[in-house]
Amino acid sequence: MVQTRSRPYRPCSPVTTIPERPAATVSPFLDLPPLSAADFAAIEDQVAALLHTEADVIVTQGEALLPLEAAIRSAAHPGSTALNIVTGPYGQTFGNWLRDCGAEVVDLAVPFDSAVTAEQVAAALREHPAIDFVSLVHAEAATGNTNPVAGIAAAVREHGALLMLDAVASVAAEPLLTDAWGIDLCVIGGQKAMGGPAGVSAVSVSERAWERIAANPAAPRRSYLSLLDWKERWTDAGRAVLPHAPAQLEMLALGACLDRISTDGLPAVIARHRAAASATRAGVRALGTLTPFVLRDEDAAPVATTLRTPPGLHAAELAARLDPALPVQPGGGALAAEMLRVNHYGAAATLPTVRACLTALAEATGADAGPALAAAEAAWQTGHSPE
């Protein structure tokens, strides 16, 4: 049973205007309500409800790379064998961490303009029966693809391995059934589809994962990366006394965003992101000057649409011509020359945002915006219906 918070938080709006006050009356102190252990625990319970899990949830006060690294370093160790699925840059990072832990790593890499399949994962597991840990990114915002977690998780569970999922870019943008799918370590962040802060994140830990971590002599202890420290000092202690000073601003912001998702309804939030992705892809195809980077619609992430520029049109140079207020940026690293990313998550998952981006891209590439806007409108109407 998911608990409700003892003290309500006011839902946040996409834009908050702080009225100016005369300099003489500005206080040097933040007037924030105290955040008790009960408040902290209630936010964890809301995260658990969002993830559809009854497993322990630990909220970590830092960007999501913190619990991602903590999960890997807690579960991987010399003598273990990990399957690291690489569909973008974060998968590459996980492989580096796994190797640093002394694990033998089997990389399953697919082109960044596609997604991995459950059949490919099952084949890798058969070929390497010693695999006992699998790392997977649900949606890669950097490359704009998303992976079929339910089928992959079923293959991993049948093999008997532990599954760690990076759901930072997918949570609140597409279905995420942690327990039903059998995800052992599920990491989220608040800054994308949730529309919240970047400075707070969370990880759910299954009983199977706790057993493996407790048996790992290399698992971090007395460290900010230690999940076992959290379990011992907080979760198993009844969540009665916080073992640290809480980051009030980030926790209040996370609570407000969870409240907003609950008020709007998770299916509606997911539908809004799905519609934004469909509208952007349809509009770009109608432009004719750019093409979707991810080839198949079913492989496209709902939080960001990546675009491929034609030969001779440098993506970073094209991005520099656009209004910097638009959520459009060039790809990272080697992709900066050929890929643009249109971010449509959180407050930006709206038809006006999609229309503004398409209009700017049309002007920058010399295309007619009319057909693109019409195609985007039609796709939005089709996609914007909660299942």
C-alpha positions in Angstrom: 0.0 0.0 0.0 1.5 3.4 -1.0 1.4 5.9 1.8 0.3 9.5 1.3 2.4 12.4 2.5 1.6 13.8 5.9 1.9 17.4 4.5 0.7 18.3 1.0 3.0 20.1 -1.5 1.7 22.6 -4.0 2.0 21.4 -7.6 4.5 23.3 -9.6 3.7 25.1 -12.8 6.0 25.0 -15.9 7.1 28.6 -15.3 7.2 30.3 -11.9 7.6 34.1 -11.7 9.1 35.4 -8.5 8.0 39.0 -7.8 10.7 41.6 -7.3 11.1 43.1 -3.8 13.0 46.1 -2.8 16.6 45.3 -2.0 16.3 46.4 1.6 13.6 43.8 2.3 15.3 40.8 0.7 16.1 38.2 3.3 19.5 36.4 3.1 17.7 33.3 4.3 15.4 30.9 2.4 12.1 30.6 4.1 11.5 26.9 3.6 9.3 24.5 5.7 11.3 21.8 7.5 11.5 18.5 5.7 11.0 15.6 8.1 11.9 12.0 7.8 8.2 11.3 7.3 8.1 13.8 4.4 11.2 12.2 2.8 9.7 8.7 3.2 6.4 9.8 1.7 8.2 11.1 -1.4 9.9 7.7 -1.8 6.5 6.1 -1.6 5.2 8.3 -4.4 8.2 7.4 -6.5 7.4 3.7 -5.8 3.9 4.3 -7.0 5.1 6.0 -10.2 7.4 3.0 -10.9 4.7 0.4 -10.1 6.9 -1.3 -7.6 6.7 -2.6 -4.0 10.5 -2.8 -3.8 12.6 -0.5 -1.6 13.0 2.9 -3.2 16.0 5.1 -2.3 15.9 8.8 -3.2 19.5 10.1 -3.8 20.3 13.7 -3.7 22.3 14.1 -6.8 22.1 13.8 -10.6 21.0 10.3 -11.8 24.5 9.3 -12.6 25.0 8.9 -8.8 22.5 6.0 -8.4 23.5 4.5 -11.7 27.1 4.2 -10.7 26.1 3.1 -7.2 23.9 0.3 -8.6 26.7 -1.0 -10.9 29.4 -0.8 -8.2 27.1 -2.5 -5.7 26.3 -5.4 -7.9 29.3 -5.9 -10.2 32.6 -7.4 -8.9 35.6 -9.4 -10.0 34.4 -12.8 -11.2 31.0 -11.6 -12.4 30.1 -11.4 -16.1 27.9 -8.6 -17.3 26.0 -8.1 -20.5 26.1 -4.4 -21.3 23.6 -3.3 -24.0 24.9 -0.3 -25.9 22.3 1.7 -27.8 23.9 5.1 -27.1 26.5 7.0 -25.0 25.2 6.0 -21.6 25.5 2.3 -22.4 29.2 3.0 -23.2 29.6 4.7 -19.8 28.1 1.7 -18.0 30.6 -0.6 -19.8 33.4 1.5 -18.5 32.1 1.3 -14.9 31.6 -2.5 -15.1 35.1 -3.0 -16.3 36.4 -0.8 -13.6 34.6 -3.1 -11.1 36.6 -6.0 -12.4 33.7 -7.7 -14.2 34.0 -9.5 -17.5 31.9 -7.4 -19.9 30.1 -8.6 -23.0 29.0 -5.6 -25.0 25.9 -6.0 -27.2 26.0 -2.9 -29.4 23.5 -1.9 -32.1 23.5 1.2 -34.4 22.4 4.3 -32.5 19.6 4.9 -35.1 17.8 1.7 -34.0 17.0 -0.3 -30.9 18.1 -3.7 -29.5 15.6 -6.6 -29.6 14.7 -9.1 -27.0 15.8 -11.8 -29.5 19.3 -10.3 -29.7 19.5 -10.2 -25.9 18.3 -13.8 -25.5 20.9 -14.9 -28.1 23.7 -13.1 -26.2 22.6 -14.8 -23.0 22.7 -18.2 -24.6 26.1 -17.6 -26.0 27.5 -16.5 -22.7 25.8 -18.6 -20.0 28.0 -17.0 -17.2 26.2 -13.7 -17.5 24.7 -12.7 -14.2 24.1 -9.0 -14.6 22.6 -7.0 -17.5 22.7 -3.2 -17.9 20.2 -1.5 -20.2 19.0 2.0 -21.0 15.3 2.3 -21.6 15.3 5.5 -23.7 18.5 7.2 -24.9 17.6 10.9 -25.1 21.0 11.6 -26.6 20.3 9.4 -29.7 16.5 9.4 -29.6 15.9 5.7 -29.4 14.0 3.5 -27.0 14.3 -0.2 -26.2 11.6 -2.9 -25.6 12.2 -3.4 -21.9 9.4 -5.9 -21.2 10.6 -8.5 -23.7 14.3 -8.0 -22.8 13.5 -8.3 -19.0 11.7 -11.5 -19.6 14.7 -13.0 -21.4 17.0 -11.8 -18.6 14.8 -13.2 -15.9 14.5 -16.6 -17.7 18.3 -16.6 -17.8 18.5 -15.9 -14.1 20.5 -12.7 -14.3 20.0 -9.4 -12.6 18.7 -6.4 -14.6 19.6 -2.8 -14.1 17.6 -0.3 -16.0 18.4 3.3 -16.7 14.9 4.8 -16.9 15.9 8.4 -16.5 14.6 9.5 -19.9 11.6 7.1 -20.0 9.9 7.6 -16.6 6.6 9.4 -17.0 7.0 9.4 -20.8 6.3 5.7 -21.5 5.0 2.7 -19.6 7.4 1.5 -16.9 6.2 -1.6 -14.9 9.1 -2.3 -12.7 7.7 -5.3 -10.7 5.6 -6.8 -13.5 8.6 -6.8 -15.9 11.1 -8.0 -13.3 13.5 -5.1 -13.2 15.9 -5.5 -10.2 17.5 -2.0 -10.2 15.5 0.8 -11.8 17.1 4.3 -11.8 15.2 7.5 -12.6 15.8 11.2 -12.6 13.4 14.1 -12.2 14.6 16.4 -14.9 13.1 15.1 -18.1 9.5 13.9 -18.6 8.7 14.4 -14.9 9.4 18.1 -15.5 11.4 18.4 -12.2 14.9 19.1 -10.8 18.1 17.6 -12.1 19.6 17.4 -8.6 17.6 14.5 -7.3 17.2 10.9 -8.5 16.0 7.5 -7.2 16.6 3.8 -7.5 14.4 0.9 -6.7 16.1 -2.2 -5.4 14.4 -5.7 -5.6 15.0 -8.4 -3.0 17.1 -10.3 -5.5 19.3 -7.2 -6.0 19.7 -6.7 -2.2 20.8 -10.3 -1.8 23.4 -9.9 -4.5 24.7 -6.6 -3.2 24.9 -7.9 0.4 26.9 -10.9 -0.9 29.3 -8.7 -2.9 32.5 -8.0 -0.8 33.4 -5.3 -3.3 30.2 -3.3 -2.8 30.8 0.2 -1.5 30.5 0.9 2.2 30.8 4.1 4.1 30.5 5.9 0.8 28.0 8.2 -0.9 27.8 5.4 -3.5 26.8 2.8 -0.9 23.3 1.4 -1.3 24.0 -0.9 1.6 24.6 2.2 3.9 21.2 3.5 2.9 19.5 0.2 3.5 21.1 -0.2 6.9 20.8 3.4 8.2 17.5 4.4 6.6 15.3 1.6 5.0 15.9 -1.1 7.6 15.8 1.4 10.4 12.2 2.2 9.7 12.8 5.5 7.9 12.4 7.3 11.1 15.5 9.4 11.2 17.2 10.9 8.2 20.9 10.0 8.0 21.8 13.3 6.3 20.7 16.9 5.9 17.9 16.8 3.3 18.2 19.0 0.1 15.0 20.8 0.7 14.6 22.6 -2.6 15.2 19.5 -4.7 13.0 17.3 -2.6 10.2 19.9 -2.5 10.5 20.2 -6.3 10.4 16.4 -6.7 7.3 16.2 -4.5 5.6 18.9 -6.5 6.2 17.2 -9.8 5.0 13.9 -8.4 1.8 15.7 -7.2 1.4 17.2 -10.7 1.7 13.8 -12.4 -0.8 12.4 -10.0 -3.2 15.2 -10.7 -2.9 15.1 -14.4 -2.9 11.3 -14.5 0.1 9.3 -15.6 -1.7 8.0 -18.8 -2.3 11.6 -19.9 1.3 12.6 -19.3 2.6 9.6 -21.2 0.1 10.4 -24.1 1.3 14.0 -24.2 4.9 12.8 -24.7 3.9 10.2 -27.3 2.0 12.8 -29.2 4.9 15.3 -29.2 7.2 12.7 -30.6 4.7 11.6 -33.3 4.0 15.2 -34.3 7.7 16.1 -34.5 8.5 13.1 -36.7 5.6 13.7 -38.9 6.4 17.4 -39.3 10.1 16.7 -40.1 9.2 14.2 -42.8 6.9 16.8 -44.3 9.7 19.4 -44.3 11.8 17.3 -46.6 15.1 18.9 -45.7 15.8 16.8 -42.7 15.0 13.2 -41.8 14.4 11.3 -38.5 17.7 9.9 -37.2 16.0 6.9 -35.6 14.6 5.0 -38.6 11.5 3.2 -37.3 8.8 5.0 -35.4 8.5 2.1 -32.9 12.2 2.6 -32.0 11.8 6.4 -31.4 11.9 7.7 -27.8 9.0 9.9 -26.7 11.2 12.5 -25.0 13.4 13.6 -27.8 13.4 13.4 -31.6 16.8 13.2 -33.3 17.2 14.4 -36.8 19.8 13.7 -39.5 21.0 16.6 -41.6 21.9 16.0 -45.3 25.5 16.0 -46.5 27.0 19.4 -46.5 24.7 20.8 -43.8 26.5 20.7 -40.4 24.1 20.1 -37.6 25.9 22.3 -35.1 26.0 25.2 -37.5 22.3 24.7 -38.2 21.5 24.7 -34.5 23.4 28.0 -34.1 21.0 29.7 -36.5 18.0 28.9 -34.3 16.6 30.8 -31.4 18.6 29.6 -28.4 15.4 29.5 -26.4 14.1 26.6 -28.5 14.8 23.1 -27.1 17.0 22.1 -30.1 20.7 21.2 -29.9 23.3 19.4 -31.9 24.3 15.8 -31.1 27.3 15.2 -29.0 30.7 14.2 -30.0 31.0 12.6 -33.5 27.3 13.1 -34.0 27.5 16.9 -33.8 28.0 17.2 -37.5 25.0 15.1 -38.6 22.5 15.0 -35.8 20.1 17.5 -34.2 18.0 16.8 -31.2 14.6 18.3 -30.5 13.8 17.9 -26.9 10.0 17.6 -26.1 9.8 16.5 -22.5 8.2 17.9 -19.4 6.8 21.4 -20.0 8.1 21.2 -23.6 5.9 18.2 -24.6 3.3 20.5 -26.1 2.0 21.1 -29.7 3.1 24.8 -29.5 6.6 23.8 -28.7 6.6 21.3 -31.6 5.2 24.0 -34.0 7.8 26.5 -32.9 10.7 24.1 -33.5 9.3 23.0 -36.9 8.8 26.6 -38.0 12.4 27.5 -37.0 13.8 24.5 -38.8 11.8 25.3 -41.9 13.2 28.9 -41.9 16.7 27.7 -41.3 16.7 25.1 -44.1 14.6 27.1 -46.7 11.6 24.8 -46.5 7.9 25.5 -46.5 6.6 25.3 -42.9 3.0 24.9 -43.9 2.9 21.2 -44.8 5.1 20.4 -41.7 2.7 22.2 -39.4 -0.3 20.5 -40.9 1.3 17.1 -40.6 2.3 17.8 -37.0 -1.2 18.9 -36.1 -2.7 15.7 -37.5 -0.2 13.5 -35.8 -0.7 15.2 -32.5 -4.5 14.7 -32.6 -4.0 11.0 -33.4 -1.3 10.4 -30.7 -2.8 12.5 -27.9 -5.2 10.0 -26.4 -4.4 8.1 -23.2 -4.5 4.3 -23.6 
